[in-house]
Each structure stands twice: as structure tokens, then as C-alpha cells.
Amino acid sequence: MSRPRTKSELRKLLGAFSYYREYVPHFAGISKSLTDLTRKQTPNVLPWTDEHQYAFECLRTKLSSPHVLRIPQFGKPFCLHNDTSGIAVGATLGQLDDEGFEQPLAFASQKLTGP
């Protein structure tokens, strides 16, 4: 996963990260520097700093850690979410826990190449 270069890319990334915000302690604090980049006065091409890179890497690491990802329970139904655009495809595999909350099992994404 590469860092977002534009506000549009950042909004998509934050939307994907936010879907699992309840599994990441202090999500809002970690992502604050990134969400600040979505303000109107920020140029479309992002002025990326070390602080933004740290927040991006921290969220990416936390979302792929064993504390977030769960082991599948075979015999229970799976939830597959996918998304596509002209430049990339992505998917999330999840499963409902006993309380009815969706737990992430795996993430996948792939940049599409030109013809």
C-alpha cells in the first residue's frame, strides 16, 4: 500500500481505515494529521511530511496486526466486501462475531496496470 498523493486518494484511504476504527485504539488521535489534510485550504496534491508518514505507517501496521485481524471460524458465514476503480481493486474478508460485529480476517488490494 503506497501513500496517498492527492486529497481524493487520502479520503478513500481514510474511509477504508475508518471502517475498522473500533479495532484500533486511539484511531482518531493517530489519524488526526491525515484528516487535517482533507481540509479545503489544503492543496489537492498533498504536502506530505514525516508526521503524515508516521500516522500512515502506524495505521497500516495496526490494521494488519494480530490484535485486529482474526482467525476464520469455519462453519460460520464470511462477509466479502470489494471495491474497484479504474486504477485499483481491493477487498476485505470478514466474519461476524458472537455479538454481531464484523471482524476483519484479511485485506487485499492490487493496482491495475494499463492496457
Biopython code that builds the backbone (N, CA, C, O; Angstrom):
import numpy as np
from Bio.PDB.StructureBuilder import StructureBuilder

atoms = [
    (1, "MET", "N", (0.847, -1.166, 0.000)),
    (1, "MET", "CA", (0.000, 0.000, 0.000)),
    (1, "MET", "C", (0.891, 1.227, 0.000)),
    (1, "MET", "O", (1.677, 1.437, 0.924)),
    (2, "SER", "N", (0.765, 2.024, -1.029)),
    (2, "SER", "CA", (1.571, 3.243, -1.099)),
    (2, "SER", "C", (0.804, 4.416, -0.496)),
    (2, "SER", "O", (-0.419, 4.371, -0.366)),
    (3, "ARG", "N", (1.514, 5.432, -0.141)),
    (3, "ARG", "CA", (0.884, 6.592, 0.492)),
    (3, "ARG", "C", (0.034, 7.344, -0.513)),
    (3, "ARG", "O", (0.334, 7.337, -1.706)),
    (4, "PRO", "N", (-1.025, 7.994, -0.046)),
    (4, "PRO", "CA", (-1.866, 8.779, -0.954)),
    (4, "PRO", "C", (-1.133, 10.030, -1.430)),
    (4, "PRO", "O", (-0.372, 10.637, -0.676)),
    (5, "ARG", "N", (-1.361, 10.401, -2.656)),
    (5, "ARG", "CA", (-0.711, 11.587, -3.236)),
    (5, "ARG", "C", (-1.670, 12.777, -3.345)),
    (5, "ARG", "O", (-1.228, 13.926, -3.356)),
    (6, "THR", "N", (-2.987, 12.510, -3.427)),
    (6, "THR", "CA", (-3.979, 13.578, -3.575)),
    (6, "THR", "C", (-5.013, 13.488, -2.454)),
    (6, "THR", "O", (-5.101, 12.480, -1.754)),
    (7, "LYS", "N", (-5.793, 14.560, -2.295)),
    (7, "LYS", "CA", (-6.836, 14.553, -1.271)),
    (7, "LYS", "C", (-7.868, 13.468, -1.554)),
    (7, "LYS", "O", (-8.367, 12.837, -0.622)),
    (8, "SER", "N", (-8.192, 13.245, -2.803)),
    (8, "SER", "CA", (-9.152, 12.201, -3.158)),
    (8, "SER", "C", (-8.648, 10.829, -2.722)),
    (8, "SER", "O", (-9.400, 10.050, -2.137)),
    (9, "GLU", "N", (-7.391, 10.530, -3.000)),
    (9, "GLU", "CA", (-6.799, 9.258, -2.581)),
    (9, "GLU", "C", (-6.792, 9.139, -1.061)),
    (9, "GLU", "O", (-7.056, 8.066, -0.518)),
    (10, "LEU", "N", (-6.489, 10.241, -0.374)),
    (10, "LEU", "CA", (-6.445, 10.230, 1.084)),
    (10, "LEU", "C", (-7.833, 9.991, 1.669)),
    (10, "LEU", "O", (-7.975, 9.237, 2.632)),
    (11, "ARG", "N", (-8.850, 10.621, 1.102)),
    (11, "ARG", "CA", (-10.219, 10.411, 1.595)),
    (11, "ARG", "C", (-10.630, 8.948, 1.443)),
    (11, "ARG", "O", (-11.255, 8.385, 2.341)),
    (12, "LYS", "N", (-10.291, 8.340, 0.332)),
    (12, "LYS", "CA", (-10.607, 6.916, 0.129)),
    (12, "LYS", "C", (-9.879, 6.050, 1.150)),
    (12, "LYS", "O", (-10.460, 5.129, 1.724)),
    (13, "LEU", "N", (-8.624, 6.348, 1.365)),
    (13, "LEU", "CA", (-7.829, 5.587, 2.327)),
    (13, "LEU", "C", (-8.389, 5.739, 3.742)),
    (13, "LEU", "O", (-8.534, 4.752, 4.462)),
    (14, "LEU", "N", (-8.701, 6.962, 4.137)),
    (14, "LEU", "CA", (-9.259, 7.190, 5.466)),
    (14, "LEU", "C", (-10.614, 6.512, 5.626)),
    (14, "LEU", "O", (-10.946, 6.034, 6.711)),
    (15, "GLY", "N", (-11.392, 6.468, 4.557)),
    (15, "GLY", "CA", (-12.672, 5.754, 4.609)),
    (15, "GLY", "C", (-12.467, 4.273, 4.854)),
    (15, "GLY", "O", (-13.181, 3.663, 5.650)),
    (16, "ALA", "N", (-11.491, 3.693, 4.170)),
    (16, "ALA", "CA", (-11.198, 2.273, 4.365)),
    (16, "ALA", "C", (-10.654, 2.011, 5.767)),
    (16, "ALA", "O", (-11.068, 1.058, 6.427)),
    (17, "PHE", "N", (-9.733, 2.851, 6.217)),
    (17, "PHE", "CA", (-9.191, 2.698, 7.569)),
    (17, "PHE", "C", (-10.283, 2.880, 8.611)),
    (17, "PHE", "O", (-10.340, 2.132, 9.587)),
    (18, "SER", "N", (-11.145, 3.860, 8.415)),
    (18, "SER", "CA", (-12.186, 4.184, 9.396)),
    (18, "SER", "C", (-13.204, 3.071, 9.560)),
    (18, "SER", "O", (-13.836, 2.966, 10.612)),
    (19, "TYR", "N", (-13.375, 2.249, 8.554)),
    (19, "TYR", "CA", (-14.319, 1.142, 8.651)),
    (19, "TYR", "C", (-13.968, 0.244, 9.847)),
    (19, "TYR", "O", (-14.856, -0.340, 10.467)),
    (20, "TYR", "N", (-12.690, 0.140, 10.161)),
    (20, "TYR", "CA", (-12.233, -0.705, 11.268)),
    (20, "TYR", "C", (-11.697, 0.113, 12.443)),
    (20, "TYR", "O", (-10.891, -0.386, 13.229)),
    (21, "ARG", "N", (-12.132, 1.342, 12.563)),
    (21, "ARG", "CA", (-11.604, 2.226, 13.613)),
    (21, "ARG", "C", (-11.852, 1.699, 15.012)),
    (21, "ARG", "O", (-11.065, 1.971, 15.919)),
    (22, "GLU", "N", (-12.926, 0.952, 15.208)),
    (22, "GLU", "CA", (-13.213, 0.448, 16.555)),
    (22, "GLU", "C", (-12.210, -0.603, 17.016)),
    (22, "GLU", "O", (-12.169, -0.930, 18.203)),
    (23, "TYR", "N", (-11.406, -1.136, 16.114)),
    (23, "TYR", "CA", (-10.409, -2.137, 16.475)),
    (23, "TYR", "C", (-9.026, -1.538, 16.685)),
    (23, "TYR", "O", (-8.088, -2.244, 17.056)),
    (24, "VAL", "N", (-8.900, -0.236, 16.448)),
    (24, "VAL", "CA", (-7.604, 0.429, 16.583)),
    (24, "VAL", "C", (-7.691, 1.436, 17.732)),
    (24, "VAL", "O", (-8.347, 2.470, 17.599)),
    (25, "PRO", "N", (-7.043, 1.144, 18.844)),
    (25, "PRO", "CA", (-7.056, 2.099, 19.960)),
    (25, "PRO", "C", (-6.469, 3.451, 19.527)),
    (25, "PRO", "O", (-5.452, 3.496, 18.835)),
    (26, "HIS", "N", (-7.098, 4.519, 19.929)),
    (26, "HIS", "CA", (-6.641, 5.890, 19.661)),
    (26, "HIS", "C", (-6.623, 6.218, 18.170)),
    (26, "HIS", "O", (-5.788, 6.993, 17.704)),
    (27, "PHE", "N", (-7.551, 5.622, 17.432)),
    (27, "PHE", "CA", (-7.599, 5.835, 15.983)),
    (27, "PHE", "C", (-7.673, 7.321, 15.635)),
    (27, "PHE", "O", (-6.929, 7.797, 14.777)),
    (28, "ALA", "N", (-8.565, 8.049, 16.296)),
    (28, "ALA", "CA", (-8.759, 9.464, 15.960)),
    (28, "ALA", "C", (-7.486, 10.270, 16.188)),
    (28, "ALA", "O", (-7.144, 11.128, 15.375)),
    (29, "GLY", "N", (-6.791, 10.004, 17.272)),
    (29, "GLY", "CA", (-5.553, 10.727, 17.550)),
    (29, "GLY", "C", (-4.459, 10.417, 16.546)),
    (29, "GLY", "O", (-3.721, 11.301, 16.111)),
    (30, "ILE", "N", (-4.368, 9.146, 16.188)),
    (30, "ILE", "CA", (-3.334, 8.734, 15.223)),
    (30, "ILE", "C", (-3.621, 9.335, 13.848)),
    (30, "ILE", "O", (-2.701, 9.776, 13.158)),
    (31, "SER", "N", (-4.881, 9.354, 13.454)),
    (31, "SER", "CA", (-5.237, 9.793, 12.102)),
    (31, "SER", "C", (-5.450, 11.305, 11.979)),
    (31, "SER", "O", (-5.709, 11.794, 10.880)),
    (32, "LYS", "N", (-5.346, 12.051, 13.076)),
    (32, "LYS", "CA", (-5.640, 13.487, 13.039)),
    (32, "LYS", "C", (-4.822, 14.239, 12.001)),
    (32, "LYS", "O", (-5.375, 15.045, 11.253)),
    (33, "SER", "N", (-3.536, 13.997, 11.940)),
    (33, "SER", "CA", (-2.717, 14.727, 10.969)),
    (33, "SER", "C", (-3.144, 14.411, 9.533)),
    (33, "SER", "O", (-3.024, 15.257, 8.647)),
    (34, "LEU", "N", (-3.641, 13.196, 9.307)),
    (34, "LEU", "CA", (-4.113, 12.827, 7.968)),
    (34, "LEU", "C", (-5.455, 13.474, 7.665)),
    (34, "LEU", "O", (-5.665, 13.995, 6.570)),
    (35, "THR", "N", (-6.365, 13.441, 8.635)),
    (35, "THR", "CA", (-7.682, 14.057, 8.388)),
    (35, "THR", "C", (-7.552, 15.568, 8.214)),
    (35, "THR", "O", (-8.343, 16.170, 7.487)),
    (36, "ASP", "N", (-6.575, 16.188, 8.864)),
    (36, "ASP", "CA", (-6.347, 17.621, 8.675)),
    (36, "ASP", "C", (-5.984, 17.948, 7.224)),
    (36, "ASP", "O", (-6.254, 19.052, 6.752)),
    (37, "LEU", "N", (-5.384, 17.006, 6.527)),
    (37, "LEU", "CA", (-5.013, 17.228, 5.119)),
    (37, "LEU", "C", (-6.217, 17.263, 4.181)),
    (37, "LEU", "O", (-6.075, 17.642, 3.019)),
    (38, "THR", "N", (-7.392, 16.877, 4.661)),
    (38, "THR", "CA", (-8.582, 16.864, 3.796)),
    (38, "THR", "C", (-9.325, 18.201, 3.832)),
    (38, "THR", "O", (-10.361, 18.335, 3.180)),
    (39, "ARG", "N", (-8.835, 19.175, 4.562)),
    (39, "ARG", "CA", (-9.483, 20.489, 4.643)),
    (39, "ARG", "C", (-9.430, 21.213, 3.300)),
    (39, "ARG", "O", (-8.582, 20.931, 2.453)),
    (40, "LYS", "N", (-10.353, 22.148, 3.131)),
    (40, "LYS", "CA", (-10.454, 22.898, 1.878)),
    (40, "LYS", "C", (-9.180, 23.652, 1.524)),
    (40, "LYS", "O", (-8.789, 23.700, 0.357)),
    (41, "GLN", "N", (-8.531, 24.242, 2.524)),
    (41, "GLN", "CA", (-7.355, 25.070, 2.230)),
    (41, "GLN", "C", (-6.114, 24.263, 1.855)),
    (41, "GLN", "O", (-5.124, 24.838, 1.403)),
    (42, "THR", "N", (-6.149, 22.949, 2.033)),
    (42, "THR", "CA", (-5.013, 22.105, 1.660)),
    (42, "THR", "C", (-5.015, 21.905, 0.141)),
    (42, "THR", "O", (-6.063, 21.606, -0.432)),
    (43, "PRO", "N", (-3.877, 22.061, -0.512)),
    (43, "PRO", "CA", (-3.830, 21.828, -1.967)),
    (43, "PRO", "C", (-4.188, 20.381, -2.314)),
    (43, "PRO", "O", (-4.050, 19.480, -1.487)),
    (44, "ASN", "N", (-4.645, 20.177, -3.536)),
    (44, "ASN", "CA", (-5.054, 18.839, -3.964)),
    (44, "ASN", "C", (-3.893, 17.847, -3.918)),
    (44, "ASN", "O", (-4.075, 16.701, -3.506)),
    (45, "VAL", "N", (-2.703, 18.278, -4.336)),
    (45, "VAL", "CA", (-1.504, 17.435, -4.201)),
    (45, "VAL", "C", (-1.005, 17.646, -2.776)),
    (45, "VAL", "O", (-0.655, 18.763, -2.394)),
    (46, "LEU", "N", (-0.974, 16.586, -2.001)),
    (46, "LEU", "CA", (-0.748, 16.683, -0.563)),
    (46, "LEU", "C", (0.671, 17.105, -0.196)),
    (46, "LEU", "O", (1.638, 16.579, -0.747)),
    (47, "PRO", "N", (0.802, 18.064, 0.743)),
    (47, "PRO", "CA", (2.118, 18.429, 1.278)),
    (47, "PRO", "C", (2.494, 17.427, 2.381)),
    (47, "PRO", "O", (2.262, 17.688, 3.562)),
    (48, "TRP", "N", (3.059, 16.310, 2.003)),
    (48, "TRP", "CA", (3.320, 15.171, 2.897)),
    (48, "TRP", "C", (4.552, 15.427, 3.749)),
    (48, "TRP", "O", (5.604, 15.795, 3.227)),
    (49, "THR", "N", (4.429, 15.233, 5.063)),
    (49, "THR", "CA", (5.547, 15.439, 5.980)),
    (49, "THR", "C", (5.853, 14.131, 6.715)),
    (49, "THR", "O", (5.163, 13.127, 6.536)),
    (50, "ASP", "N", (6.892, 14.163, 7.539)),
    (50, "ASP", "CA", (7.238, 12.988, 8.347)),
    (50, "ASP", "C", (6.098, 12.624, 9.298)),
    (50, "ASP", "O", (5.860, 11.445, 9.557)),
    (51, "GLU", "N", (5.395, 13.632, 9.818)),
    (51, "GLU", "CA", (4.266, 13.382, 10.714)),
    (51, "GLU", "C", (3.158, 12.603, 10.008)),
    (51, "GLU", "O", (2.569, 11.691, 10.589)),
    (52, "HIS", "N", (2.876, 12.962, 8.758)),
    (52, "HIS", "CA", (1.860, 12.254, 7.978)),
    (52, "HIS", "C", (2.317, 10.832, 7.664)),
    (52, "HIS", "O", (1.527, 9.890, 7.726)),
    (53, "GLN", "N", (3.577, 10.687, 7.331)),
    (53, "GLN", "CA", (4.102, 9.360, 7.022)),
    (53, "GLN", "C", (4.026, 8.454, 8.244)),
    (53, "GLN", "O", (3.672, 7.280, 8.133)),
    (54, "TYR", "N", (4.357, 8.998, 9.402)),
    (54, "TYR", "CA", (4.288, 8.218, 10.640)),
    (54, "TYR", "C", (2.855, 7.754, 10.911)),
    (54, "TYR", "O", (2.636, 6.588, 11.237)),
    (55, "ALA", "N", (1.881, 8.654, 10.778)),
    (55, "ALA", "CA", (0.475, 8.302, 11.018)),
    (55, "ALA", "C", (0.011, 7.239, 10.029)),
    (55, "ALA", "O", (-0.678, 6.292, 10.409)),
    (56, "PHE", "N", (0.385, 7.394, 8.764)),
    (56, "PHE", "CA", (0.018, 6.427, 7.731)),
    (56, "PHE", "C", (0.592, 5.045, 8.049)),
    (56, "PHE", "O", (-0.128, 4.047, 8.005)),
    (57, "GLU", "N", (1.870, 4.987, 8.363)),
    (57, "GLU", "CA", (2.517, 3.708, 8.662)),
    (57, "GLU", "C", (1.967, 3.090, 9.947)),
    (57, "GLU", "O", (1.806, 1.872, 10.035)),
    (58, "CYS", "N", (1.682, 3.922, 10.931)),
    (58, "CYS", "CA", (1.141, 3.430, 12.198)),
    (58, "CYS", "C", (-0.232, 2.780, 11.979)),
    (58, "CYS", "O", (-0.480, 1.680, 12.472)),
    (59, "LEU", "N", (-1.112, 3.448, 11.250)),
    (59, "LEU", "CA", (-2.442, 2.881, 10.984)),
    (59, "LEU", "C", (-2.348, 1.611, 10.145)),
    (59, "LEU", "O", (-3.031, 0.622, 10.412)),
    (60, "ARG", "N", (-1.506, 1.655, 9.142)),
    (60, "ARG", "CA", (-1.336, 0.477, 8.279)),
    (60, "ARG", "C", (-0.842, -0.718, 9.091)),
    (60, "ARG", "O", (-1.323, -1.836, 8.910)),
    (61, "THR", "N", (0.107, -0.484, 9.974)),
    (61, "THR", "CA", (0.643, -1.553, 10.812)),
    (61, "THR", "C", (-0.403, -2.071, 11.789)),
    (61, "THR", "O", (-0.557, -3.280, 11.959)),
    (62, "LYS", "N", (-1.119, -1.157, 12.427)),
    (62, "LYS", "CA", (-2.127, -1.575, 13.404)),
    (62, "LYS", "C", (-3.256, -2.373, 12.756)),
    (62, "LYS", "O", (-3.764, -3.322, 13.352)),
    (63, "LEU", "N", (-3.652, -1.996, 11.541)),
    (63, "LEU", "CA", (-4.743, -2.708, 10.876)),
    (63, "LEU", "C", (-4.332, -4.108, 10.415)),
    (63, "LEU", "O", (-5.191, -4.964, 10.201)),
    (64, "SER", "N", (-3.054, -4.342, 10.264)),
    (64, "SER", "CA", (-2.610, -5.665, 9.837)),
    (64, "SER", "C", (-2.012, -6.475, 10.979)),
    (64, "SER", "O", (-1.431, -7.536, 10.752)),
    (65, "SER", "N", (-2.150, -5.983, 12.197)),
    (65, "SER", "CA", (-1.582, -6.688, 13.344)),
    (65, "SER", "C", (-2.517, -7.794, 13.828)),
    (65, "SER", "O", (-3.711, -7.770, 13.530)),
    (66, "PRO", "N", (-1.989, -8.752, 14.563)),
    (66, "PRO", "CA", (-2.820, -9.826, 15.096)),
    (66, "PRO", "C", (-3.900, -9.324, 16.059)),
    (66, "PRO", "O", (-4.891, -10.015, 16.294)),
    (67, "HIS", "N", (-3.708, -8.121, 16.617)),
    (67, "HIS", "CA", (-4.715, -7.569, 17.519)),
    (67, "HIS", "C", (-5.970, -7.153, 16.767)),
    (67, "HIS", "O", (-7.036, -7.027, 17.369)),
    (68, "VAL", "N", (-5.861, -6.939, 15.470)),
    (68, "VAL", "CA", (-7.009, -6.530, 14.662)),
    (68, "VAL", "C", (-7.535, -7.697, 13.850)),
    (68, "VAL", "O", (-8.729, -7.996, 13.892)),
    (69, "LEU", "N", (-6.652, -8.363, 13.110)),
    (69, "LEU", "CA", (-7.086, -9.463, 12.255)),
    (69, "LEU", "C", (-7.424, -10.692, 13.088)),
    (69, "LEU", "O", (-6.726, -11.006, 14.053)),
    (70, "ARG", "N", (-8.475, -11.373, 12.722)),
    (70, "ARG", "CA", (-8.944, -12.553, 13.445)),
    (70, "ARG", "C", (-8.705, -13.816, 12.619)),
    (70, "ARG", "O", (-8.510, -13.746, 11.405)),
    (71, "ILE", "N", (-8.723, -14.944, 13.274)),
    (71, "ILE", "CA", (-8.603, -16.241, 12.608)),
    (71, "ILE", "C", (-10.008, -16.655, 12.169)),
    (71, "ILE", "O", (-10.954, -16.520, 12.945)),
    (72, "PRO", "N", (-10.164, -17.155, 10.946)),
    (72, "PRO", "CA", (-11.502, -17.546, 10.492)),
    (72, "PRO", "C", (-12.066, -18.707, 11.308)),
    (72, "PRO", "O", (-11.338, -19.595, 11.751)),
    (73, "GLN", "N", (-13.371, -18.671, 11.491)),
    (73, "GLN", "CA", (-14.086, -19.760, 12.156)),
    (73, "GLN", "C", (-14.915, -20.469, 11.089)),
    (73, "GLN", "O", (-16.003, -20.023, 10.725)),
    (74, "PHE", "N", (-14.387, -21.559, 10.608)),
    (74, "PHE", "CA", (-15.067, -22.295, 9.551)),
    (74, "PHE", "C", (-16.376, -22.847, 10.096)),
    (74, "PHE", "O", (-16.452, -23.282, 11.245)),
    (75, "GLY", "N", (-17.396, -22.823, 9.262)),
    (75, "GLY", "CA", (-18.725, -23.204, 9.700)),
    (75, "GLY", "C", (-19.603, -21.982, 9.913)),
    (75, "GLY", "O", (-20.826, -22.102, 9.977)),
    (76, "LYS", "N", (-18.991, -20.803, 10.023)),
    (76, "LYS", "CA", (-19.737, -19.546, 10.110)),
    (76, "LYS", "C", (-19.626, -18.829, 8.774)),
    (76, "LYS", "O", (-18.624, -18.986, 8.075)),
    (77, "PRO", "N", (-20.639, -18.042, 8.402)),
    (77, "PRO", "CA", (-20.583, -17.341, 7.109)),
    (77, "PRO", "C", (-19.506, -16.253, 7.083)),
    (77, "PRO", "O", (-19.169, -15.666, 8.110)),
    (78, "PHE", "N", (-18.986, -16.007, 5.903)),
    (78, "PHE", "CA", (-17.987, -14.972, 5.675)),
    (78, "PHE", "C", (-18.655, -13.766, 5.025)),
    (78, "PHE", "O", (-19.693, -13.898, 4.377)),
    (79, "CYS", "N", (-18.058, -12.596, 5.199)),
    (79, "CYS", "CA", (-18.512, -11.359, 4.556)),
    (79, "CYS", "C", (-17.381, -10.880, 3.651)),
    (79, "CYS", "O", (-16.255, -10.681, 4.107)),
    (80, "LEU", "N", (-17.680, -10.699, 2.391)),
    (80, "LEU", "CA", (-16.682, -10.218, 1.446)),
    (80, "LEU", "C", (-17.120, -8.850, 0.939)),
    (80, "LEU", "O", (-18.213, -8.703, 0.391)),
    (81, "HIS", "N", (-16.264, -7.853, 1.123)),
    (81, "HIS", "CA", (-16.505, -6.506, 0.616)),
    (81, "HIS", "C", (-15.447, -6.235, -0.443)),
    (81, "HIS", "O", (-14.260, -6.460, -0.209)),
    (82, "ASN", "N", (-15.869, -5.757, -1.598)),
    (82, "ASN", "CA", (-14.884, -5.430, -2.625)),
    (82, "ASN", "C", (-15.185, -4.062, -3.200)),
    (82, "ASN", "O", (-16.299, -3.549, -3.096)),
    (83, "ASP", "N", (-14.175, -3.491, -3.800)),
    (83, "ASP", "CA", (-14.282, -2.162, -4.379)),
    (83, "ASP", "C", (-13.324, -2.118, -5.561)),
    (83, "ASP", "O", (-12.249, -2.716, -5.537)),
    (84, "THR", "N", (-13.734, -1.407, -6.578)),
    (84, "THR", "CA", (-12.881, -1.303, -7.751)),
    (84, "THR", "C", (-12.985, 0.095, -8.338)),
    (84, "THR", "O", (-13.993, 0.783, -8.173)),
    (85, "SER", "N", (-11.961, 0.489, -9.004)),
    (85, "SER", "CA", (-11.945, 1.748, -9.740)),
    (85, "SER", "C", (-11.175, 1.484, -11.029)),
    (85, "SER", "O", (-10.806, 0.346, -11.321)),
    (86, "GLY", "N", (-10.943, 2.511, -11.772)),
    (86, "GLY", "CA", (-10.178, 2.346, -13.000)),
    (86, "GLY", "C", (-8.701, 2.096, -12.767)),
    (86, "GLY", "O", (-7.975, 1.748, -13.698)),
    (87, "ILE", "N", (-8.244, 2.273, -11.514)),
    (87, "ILE", "CA", (-6.807, 2.137, -11.257)),
    (87, "ILE", "C", (-6.449, 1.040, -10.262)),
    (87, "ILE", "O", (-5.291, 0.632, -10.183)),
    (88, "ALA", "N", (-7.448, 0.550, -9.487)),
    (88, "ALA", "CA", (-7.123, -0.456, -8.470)),
    (88, "ALA", "C", (-8.357, -1.250, -8.060)),
    (88, "ALA", "O", (-9.494, -0.835, -8.288)),
    (89, "VAL", "N", (-8.100, -2.402, -7.450)),
    (89, "VAL", "CA", (-9.166, -3.218, -6.864)),
    (89, "VAL", "C", (-8.765, -3.523, -5.421)),
    (89, "VAL", "O", (-7.582, -3.578, -5.085)),
    (90, "GLY", "N", (-9.773, -3.719, -4.585)),
    (90, "GLY", "CA", (-9.497, -4.035, -3.190)),
    (90, "GLY", "C", (-10.597, -4.893, -2.615)),
    (90, "GLY", "O", (-11.718, -4.900, -3.124)),
    (91, "ALA", "N", (-10.284, -5.619, -1.555)),
    (91, "ALA", "CA", (-11.268, -6.484, -0.914)),
    (91, "ALA", "C", (-10.937, -6.651, 0.559)),
    (91, "ALA", "O", (-9.786, -6.545, 0.982)),
    (92, "THR", "N", (-11.983, -6.915, 1.318)),
    (92, "THR", "CA", (-11.859, -7.220, 2.737)),
    (92, "THR", "C", (-12.683, -8.457, 3.015)),
    (92, "THR", "O", (-13.843, -8.536, 2.610)),
    (93, "LEU", "N", (-12.101, -9.417, 3.698)),
    (93, "LEU", "CA", (-12.814, -10.614, 4.115)),
    (93, "LEU", "C", (-13.057, -10.503, 5.611)),
    (93, "LEU", "O", (-12.128, -10.267, 6.384)),
    (94, "GLY", "N", (-14.304, -10.674, 6.011)),
    (94, "GLY", "CA", (-14.648, -10.563, 7.418)),
    (94, "GLY", "C", (-15.594, -11.666, 7.845)),
    (94, "GLY", "O", (-16.023, -12.495, 7.044)),
    (95, "GLN", "N", (-15.908, -11.651, 9.134)),
    (95, "GLN", "CA", (-16.811, -12.642, 9.694)),
    (95, "GLN", "C", (-17.465, -12.032, 10.930)),
    (95, "GLN", "O", (-16.803, -11.347, 11.709)),
    (96, "LEU", "N", (-18.753, -12.277, 11.110)),
    (96, "LEU", "CA", (-19.455, -11.747, 12.269)),
    (96, "LEU", "C", (-19.065, -12.525, 13.518)),
    (96, "LEU", "O", (-18.980, -13.753, 13.500)),
    (97, "ASP", "N", (-18.826, -11.785, 14.609)),
    (97, "ASP", "CA", (-18.526, -12.456, 15.877)),
    (97, "ASP", "C", (-19.833, -12.780, 16.593)),
    (97, "ASP", "O", (-20.910, -12.564, 16.038)),
    (98, "ASP", "N", (-19.753, -13.286, 17.795)),
    (98, "ASP", "CA", (-20.941, -13.712, 18.534)),
    (98, "ASP", "C", (-21.858, -12.542, 18.900)),
    (98, "ASP", "O", (-23.049, -12.749, 19.132)),
    (99, "GLU", "N", (-21.325, -11.319, 18.954)),
    (99, "GLU", "CA", (-22.135, -10.141, 19.270)),
    (99, "GLU", "C", (-22.685, -9.467, 18.018)),
    (99, "GLU", "O", (-23.403, -8.472, 18.118)),
    (100, "GLY", "N", (-22.356, -10.001, 16.832)),
    (100, "GLY", "CA", (-22.861, -9.438, 15.585)),
    (100, "GLY", "C", (-21.986, -8.374, 14.964)),
    (100, "GLY", "O", (-22.403, -7.718, 14.010)),
    (101, "PHE", "N", (-20.764, -8.183, 15.487)),
    (101, "PHE", "CA", (-19.834, -7.219, 14.913)),
    (101, "PHE", "C", (-18.939, -7.928, 13.905)),
    (101, "PHE", "O", (-18.487, -9.050, 14.131)),
    (102, "GLU", "N", (-18.696, -7.250, 12.795)),
    (102, "GLU", "CA", (-17.837, -7.852, 11.778)),
    (102, "GLU", "C", (-16.378, -7.728, 12.173)),
    (102, "GLU", "O", (-15.896, -6.635, 12.474)),
    (103, "GLN", "N", (-15.680, -8.849, 12.170)),
    (103, "GLN", "CA", (-14.257, -8.906, 12.490)),
    (103, "GLN", "C", (-13.475, -9.101, 11.189)),
    (103, "GLN", "O", (-13.820, -9.978, 10.398)),
    (104, "PRO", "N", (-12.434, -8.308, 10.953)),
    (104, "PRO", "CA", (-11.646, -8.473, 9.734)),
    (104, "PRO", "C", (-10.770, -9.721, 9.790)),
    (104, "PRO", "O", (-10.164, -10.024, 10.818)),
    (105, "LEU", "N", (-10.714, -10.430, 8.682)),
    (105, "LEU", "CA", (-9.869, -11.620, 8.567)),
    (105, "LEU", "C", (-8.685, -11.383, 7.633)),
    (105, "LEU", "O", (-7.585, -11.880, 7.874)),
    (106, "ALA", "N", (-8.922, -10.618, 6.565)),
    (106, "ALA", "CA", (-7.857, -10.380, 5.588)),
    (106, "ALA", "C", (-8.192, -9.160, 4.740)),
    (106, "ALA", "O", (-9.358, -8.821, 4.538)),
    (107, "PHE", "N", (-7.142, -8.512, 4.249)),
    (107, "PHE", "CA", (-7.271, -7.385, 3.343)),
    (107, "PHE", "C", (-6.489, -7.713, 2.076)),
    (107, "PHE", "O", (-5.469, -8.402, 2.128)),
    (108, "ALA", "N", (-6.967, -7.221, 0.948)),
    (108, "ALA", "CA", (-6.231, -7.411, -0.303)),
    (108, "ALA", "C", (-6.454, -6.198, -1.193)),
    (108, "ALA", "O", (-7.539, -5.617, -1.195)),
    (109, "SER", "N", (-5.439, -5.820, -1.942)),
    (109, "SER", "CA", (-5.574, -4.740, -2.915)),
    (109, "SER", "C", (-4.546, -4.935, -4.006)),
    (109, "SER", "O", (-3.499, -5.550, -3.804)),
    (110, "GLN", "N", (-4.869, -4.398, -5.161)),
    (110, "GLN", "CA", (-3.948, -4.526, -6.292)),
    (110, "GLN", "C", (-4.148, -3.344, -7.216)),
    (110, "GLN", "O", (-5.274, -3.016, -7.588)),
    (111, "LYS", "N", (-3.071, -2.721, -7.575)),
    (111, "LYS", "CA", (-3.103, -1.644, -8.538)),
    (111, "LYS", "C", (-3.259, -2.267, -9.922)),
    (111, "LYS", "O", (-2.619, -3.274, -10.225)),
    (112, "LEU", "N", (-4.103, -1.675, -10.760)),
    (112, "LEU", "CA", (-4.301, -2.186, -12.113)),
    (112, "LEU", "C", (-3.275, -1.545, -13.055)),
    (112, "LEU", "O", (-2.918, -0.376, -12.907)),
    (113, "THR", "N", (-2.824, -2.318, -14.002)),
    (113, "THR", "CA", (-1.869, -1.778, -14.988)),
    (113, "THR", "C", (-2.624, -1.428, -16.245)),
    (113, "THR", "O", (-3.709, -1.952, -16.500)),
    (114, "GLY", "N", (-2.050, -0.546, -17.026)),
    (114, "GLY", "CA", (-2.674, -0.094, -18.280)),
    (114, "GLY", "C", (-2.717, -1.187, -19.327)),
    (114, "GLY", "O", (-2.097, -2.238, -19.169)),
    (115, "PRO", "N", (-3.460, -0.932, -20.407)),
    (115, "PRO", "CA", (-3.577, -1.950, -21.488)),
    (115, "PRO", "C", (-2.280, -2.194, -22.206)),
    (115, "PRO", "O", (-2.227, -3.011, -23.125)),
]
sb = StructureBuilder()
sb.init_structure("model")
sb.init_model(0)
sb.init_chain("A")
sb.init_seg("    ")
for serial, (resi, resn, name, xyz) in enumerate(atoms, 1):
    if name == "N":
        sb.init_residue(resn, " ", resi, " ")
    sb.init_atom(name, np.array(xyz, "f"), 0.0, 1.0, " ", f" {name:<3s}", serial, name[0])
structure = sb.get_structure()
